[in-house]
Amino acid sequence: GRLMRREDADAAALVVAALRADGVRVLEHTEAVRCEVDGDEQRLVVRHGNGMEEAIPFDALLCAVGRVANTTGYGLEELGIPVTRQRTVETTEYLQTLYPIIY
């Protein structure tokens, strides 16, 4: 799959192109399988779309498995502004809530 699936495909492609231009290796259609430690070396083992595995050495690993919007404590409940199942504020295509002056 592509990176940044929630974003516009063209915008996501621009981000990937910018990362690659900065020398970042972007792996698409790849699954993280496991981490290994051998002495002082740490490796992330990935499986590519063709089934081949590759061990990639790393110094630090950042895992971003998703995000959840913080929608509590803003008075949304008191105003009756609905929140979606994903805990995001329900809005129109123009990002307006049920109150047109609240975005």
Wavefront OBJ file of the C-alpha trace (Angstrom):
o trace
v 0.000 0.000 0.000
v 0.912 3.591 -0.279
v 2.127 5.852 2.470
v -0.204 8.382 4.093
v -3.388 6.619 2.991
v -5.618 9.188 4.704
v -4.163 11.989 2.614
v -4.763 12.942 -0.990
v -2.824 10.589 -3.301
v -1.058 13.465 -5.088
v -0.018 15.048 -1.774
v 1.257 11.702 -0.490
v 3.273 11.197 -3.685
v 4.874 14.636 -3.215
v 5.886 13.752 0.351
v 7.403 10.440 -0.778
v 9.288 12.222 -3.578
v 10.620 14.823 -1.118
v 11.760 12.119 1.302
v 13.550 10.263 -1.472
v 15.161 13.507 -2.675
v 16.528 13.919 0.867
v 18.077 10.456 0.693
v 15.423 8.589 2.685
v 14.822 5.025 1.542
v 11.050 4.618 1.326
v 9.868 0.998 1.309
v 6.434 0.442 -0.162
v 4.556 -2.877 -0.222
v 6.754 -3.964 2.685
v 5.870 -5.449 6.079
v 7.932 -5.205 9.263
v 8.392 -8.794 10.467
v 10.674 -8.650 13.517
v 13.634 -6.977 15.177
v 16.889 -8.821 15.779
v 19.880 -8.058 17.976
v 23.300 -9.579 17.302
v 25.943 -8.185 19.625
v 25.953 -4.430 19.109
v 23.973 -4.558 15.858
v 20.209 -4.146 15.730
v 18.265 -5.059 12.608
v 14.705 -4.688 11.416
v 13.646 -7.611 9.240
v 11.133 -6.661 6.564
v 9.251 -8.745 4.027
v 8.852 -7.226 0.593
v 5.781 -7.734 -1.572
v 7.575 -10.511 -3.466
v 8.044 -12.498 -0.225
v 11.783 -11.829 0.089
v 13.038 -10.807 3.535
v 15.697 -8.172 4.156
v 17.512 -7.254 7.387
v 18.052 -3.505 7.722
v 20.511 -2.312 10.403
v 19.376 0.603 12.581
v 20.513 2.742 15.502
v 17.047 3.857 16.629
v 13.591 2.699 15.618
v 10.443 4.828 15.757
v 7.140 2.993 15.494
v 4.089 5.030 14.517
v 1.117 2.700 14.587
v -1.597 5.313 14.271
v -3.044 8.264 15.998
v -6.163 9.112 17.929
v -7.536 12.630 18.066
v -7.911 14.215 21.495
v -11.520 15.407 21.459
v -12.243 15.525 25.186
v -12.185 18.632 27.324
v -13.128 21.094 24.577
v -16.838 21.333 25.352
v -17.911 19.342 22.299
v -20.236 17.221 24.408
v -21.926 20.276 25.919
v -22.478 21.785 22.469
v -23.727 18.510 21.027
v -21.016 18.436 18.357
v -20.819 14.808 17.199
v -17.629 12.768 17.225
v -17.060 9.911 14.747
v -16.209 6.298 15.626
v -12.557 7.189 15.012
v -12.920 9.925 17.685
v -12.566 12.797 15.219
v -14.922 15.758 15.093
v -17.685 15.275 12.534
v -17.438 18.057 9.929
v -18.604 19.082 6.475
v -16.334 19.028 3.440
v -15.346 22.582 4.489
v -14.401 21.359 8.002
v -17.372 23.097 9.633
v -19.064 21.447 12.592
v -22.830 21.505 12.945
v -22.277 25.145 13.980
v -21.087 26.948 10.810
v -18.836 29.294 12.804
v -16.976 26.454 14.562
v -14.335 24.730 12.469
l 1 2 3 4 5 6 7 8 9 10 11 12 13 14 15 16 17 18 19 20 21 22 23 24 25 26 27 28 29 30 31 32 33 34 35 36 37 38 39 40 41 42 43 44 45 46 47 48 49 50 51 52 53 54 55 56 57 58 59 60 61 62 63 64 65 66 67 68 69 70 71 72 73 74 75 76 77 78 79 80 81 82 83 84 85 86 87 88 89 90 91 92 93 94 95 96 97 98 99 100 101 102 103
